[in-house]
Amino acid sequence: MCIFCDIANKQAPASIVYEDDLSLVFKNIRPSAPIHLLIIPKKHIDSIDHIDDKDEALVGHLLCVAQKVAKQEKLSGYKLVVNVGRDGGQEIFHLHIHLLSGWNNAKDRDIIHN
């Protein structure tokens, strides 16, 4: 089982900021921005390359969750990033969306780190 599955199943600790039946949002333990949250489906999917037609609603739901959490956290702007595959910078092979925010200037905002 992967670490994100463990977090989703409450078998590993995480600082959870949002949860519903399909998804979980928690703080990244290695943040690349002042605010760095991870949005995951509770269902294990390795990456965007592993979704199929039956996952369409779930993936759309994750984007709606991003919007909901941004409003909950009162973010005036944010960036969503999905790394796909090892060559795309993916380190944990469980689909996740990075929600990044909180920069003080555009220069910092335009730099993406994993």
NORKA-V712456 format. One record per residue. N is the residue number from 1. PHI is phi in whole degrees, -180 to 180 (none if undefined). PSI is psi in whole degrees, 0 to 359 (999 if undefined). BURIAL is + if it has 24 or more other ideal C-beta (glycine too) atoms within 12 Angstrom, else -. Layout:
# NORKA-V712456
n:N phi:PHI psi:PSI burial:BURIAL
n:N phi:PHI psi:PSI burial:BURIAL
This chain:
# NORKA-V712456
n:1 phi:none psi:148 burial:-
n:2 phi:-90 psi:163 burial:-
n:3 phi:-62 psi:324 burial:-
n:4 phi:-70 psi:327 burial:+
n:5 phi:-65 psi:319 burial:+
n:6 phi:-61 psi:318 burial:-
n:7 phi:-64 psi:314 burial:+
n:8 phi:-62 psi:327 burial:+
n:9 phi:-92 psi:8 burial:-
n:10 phi:62 psi:31 burial:-
n:11 phi:-103 psi:358 burial:-
n:12 phi:-140 psi:147 burial:-
n:13 phi:-74 psi:151 burial:-
n:14 phi:-161 psi:153 burial:+
n:15 phi:-90 psi:90 burial:-
n:16 phi:-81 psi:132 burial:-
n:17 phi:-110 psi:345 burial:+
n:18 phi:-161 psi:145 burial:+
n:19 phi:-152 psi:142 burial:+
n:20 phi:-140 psi:190 burial:-
n:21 phi:-64 psi:333 burial:-
n:22 phi:-108 psi:340 burial:-
n:23 phi:-145 psi:169 burial:+
n:24 phi:-145 psi:142 burial:+
n:25 phi:-127 psi:130 burial:+
n:26 phi:-145 psi:162 burial:+
n:27 phi:-74 psi:138 burial:+
n:28 phi:-72 psi:133 burial:+
n:29 phi:-78 psi:348 burial:-
n:30 phi:-126 psi:72 burial:-
n:31 phi:-66 psi:143 burial:-
n:32 phi:-106 psi:3 burial:+
n:33 phi:-152 psi:162 burial:+
n:34 phi:-55 psi:324 burial:-
n:35 phi:-120 psi:120 burial:+
n:36 phi:-141 psi:103 burial:+
n:37 phi:-110 psi:154 burial:+
n:38 phi:-116 psi:130 burial:+
n:39 phi:-109 psi:120 burial:+
n:40 phi:-127 psi:150 burial:+
n:41 phi:-79 psi:148 burial:+
n:42 phi:-71 psi:332 burial:+
n:43 phi:-74 psi:134 burial:+
n:44 phi:-75 psi:122 burial:+
n:45 phi:-134 psi:127 burial:+
n:46 phi:-58 psi:313 burial:-
n:47 phi:-167 psi:179 burial:+
n:48 phi:-56 psi:326 burial:+
n:49 phi:-65 psi:349 burial:-
n:50 phi:-111 psi:7 burial:-
n:51 phi:-82 psi:155 burial:-
n:52 phi:-136 psi:185 burial:-
n:53 phi:-55 psi:324 burial:-
n:54 phi:-71 psi:348 burial:-
n:55 phi:-95 psi:359 burial:-
n:56 phi:-56 psi:312 burial:-
n:57 phi:-65 psi:322 burial:-
n:58 phi:-64 psi:315 burial:+
n:59 phi:-65 psi:320 burial:+
n:60 phi:-62 psi:321 burial:-
n:61 phi:-60 psi:320 burial:+
n:62 phi:-61 psi:323 burial:+
n:63 phi:-69 psi:322 burial:-
n:64 phi:-65 psi:323 burial:-
n:65 phi:-64 psi:320 burial:+
n:66 phi:-57 psi:314 burial:+
n:67 phi:-63 psi:315 burial:-
n:68 phi:-62 psi:315 burial:-
n:69 phi:-68 psi:321 burial:+
n:70 phi:-60 psi:319 burial:+
n:71 phi:-67 psi:316 burial:-
n:72 phi:-58 psi:320 burial:-
n:73 phi:-88 psi:1 burial:+
n:74 phi:58 psi:44 burial:-
n:75 phi:-85 psi:130 burial:+
n:76 phi:-82 psi:342 burial:-
n:77 phi:-165 psi:156 burial:-
n:78 phi:-162 psi:167 burial:+
n:79 phi:-124 psi:138 burial:+
n:80 phi:-111 psi:133 burial:+
n:81 phi:-134 psi:135 burial:+
n:82 phi:-126 psi:117 burial:+
n:83 phi:-91 psi:136 burial:+
n:84 phi:-124 psi:116 burial:-
n:85 phi:79 psi:160 burial:-
n:86 phi:-56 psi:317 burial:-
n:87 phi:-70 psi:342 burial:-
n:88 phi:-93 psi:5 burial:-
n:89 phi:94 psi:6 burial:-
n:90 phi:-73 psi:129 burial:+
n:91 phi:-109 psi:326 burial:+
n:92 phi:-109 psi:123 burial:+
n:93 phi:-92 psi:66 burial:+
n:94 phi:-145 psi:121 burial:+
n:95 phi:-44 psi:131 burial:+
n:96 phi:-154 psi:150 burial:+
n:97 phi:-113 psi:129 burial:+
n:98 phi:-85 psi:127 burial:+
n:99 phi:-108 psi:115 burial:+
n:100 phi:-118 psi:139 burial:+
n:101 phi:-165 psi:180 burial:+
n:102 phi:92 psi:13 burial:+
n:103 phi:-75 psi:153 burial:-
n:104 phi:-93 psi:343 burial:-
n:105 phi:-151 psi:161 burial:-
n:106 phi:-65 psi:326 burial:-
n:107 phi:-59 psi:313 burial:-
n:108 phi:-67 psi:323 burial:-
n:109 phi:-65 psi:328 burial:-
n:110 phi:-83 psi:357 burial:-
n:111 phi:-99 psi:124 burial:-
n:112 phi:-110 psi:126 burial:-
n:113 phi:-120 psi:152 burial:-
n:114 phi:-91 psi:999 burial:-
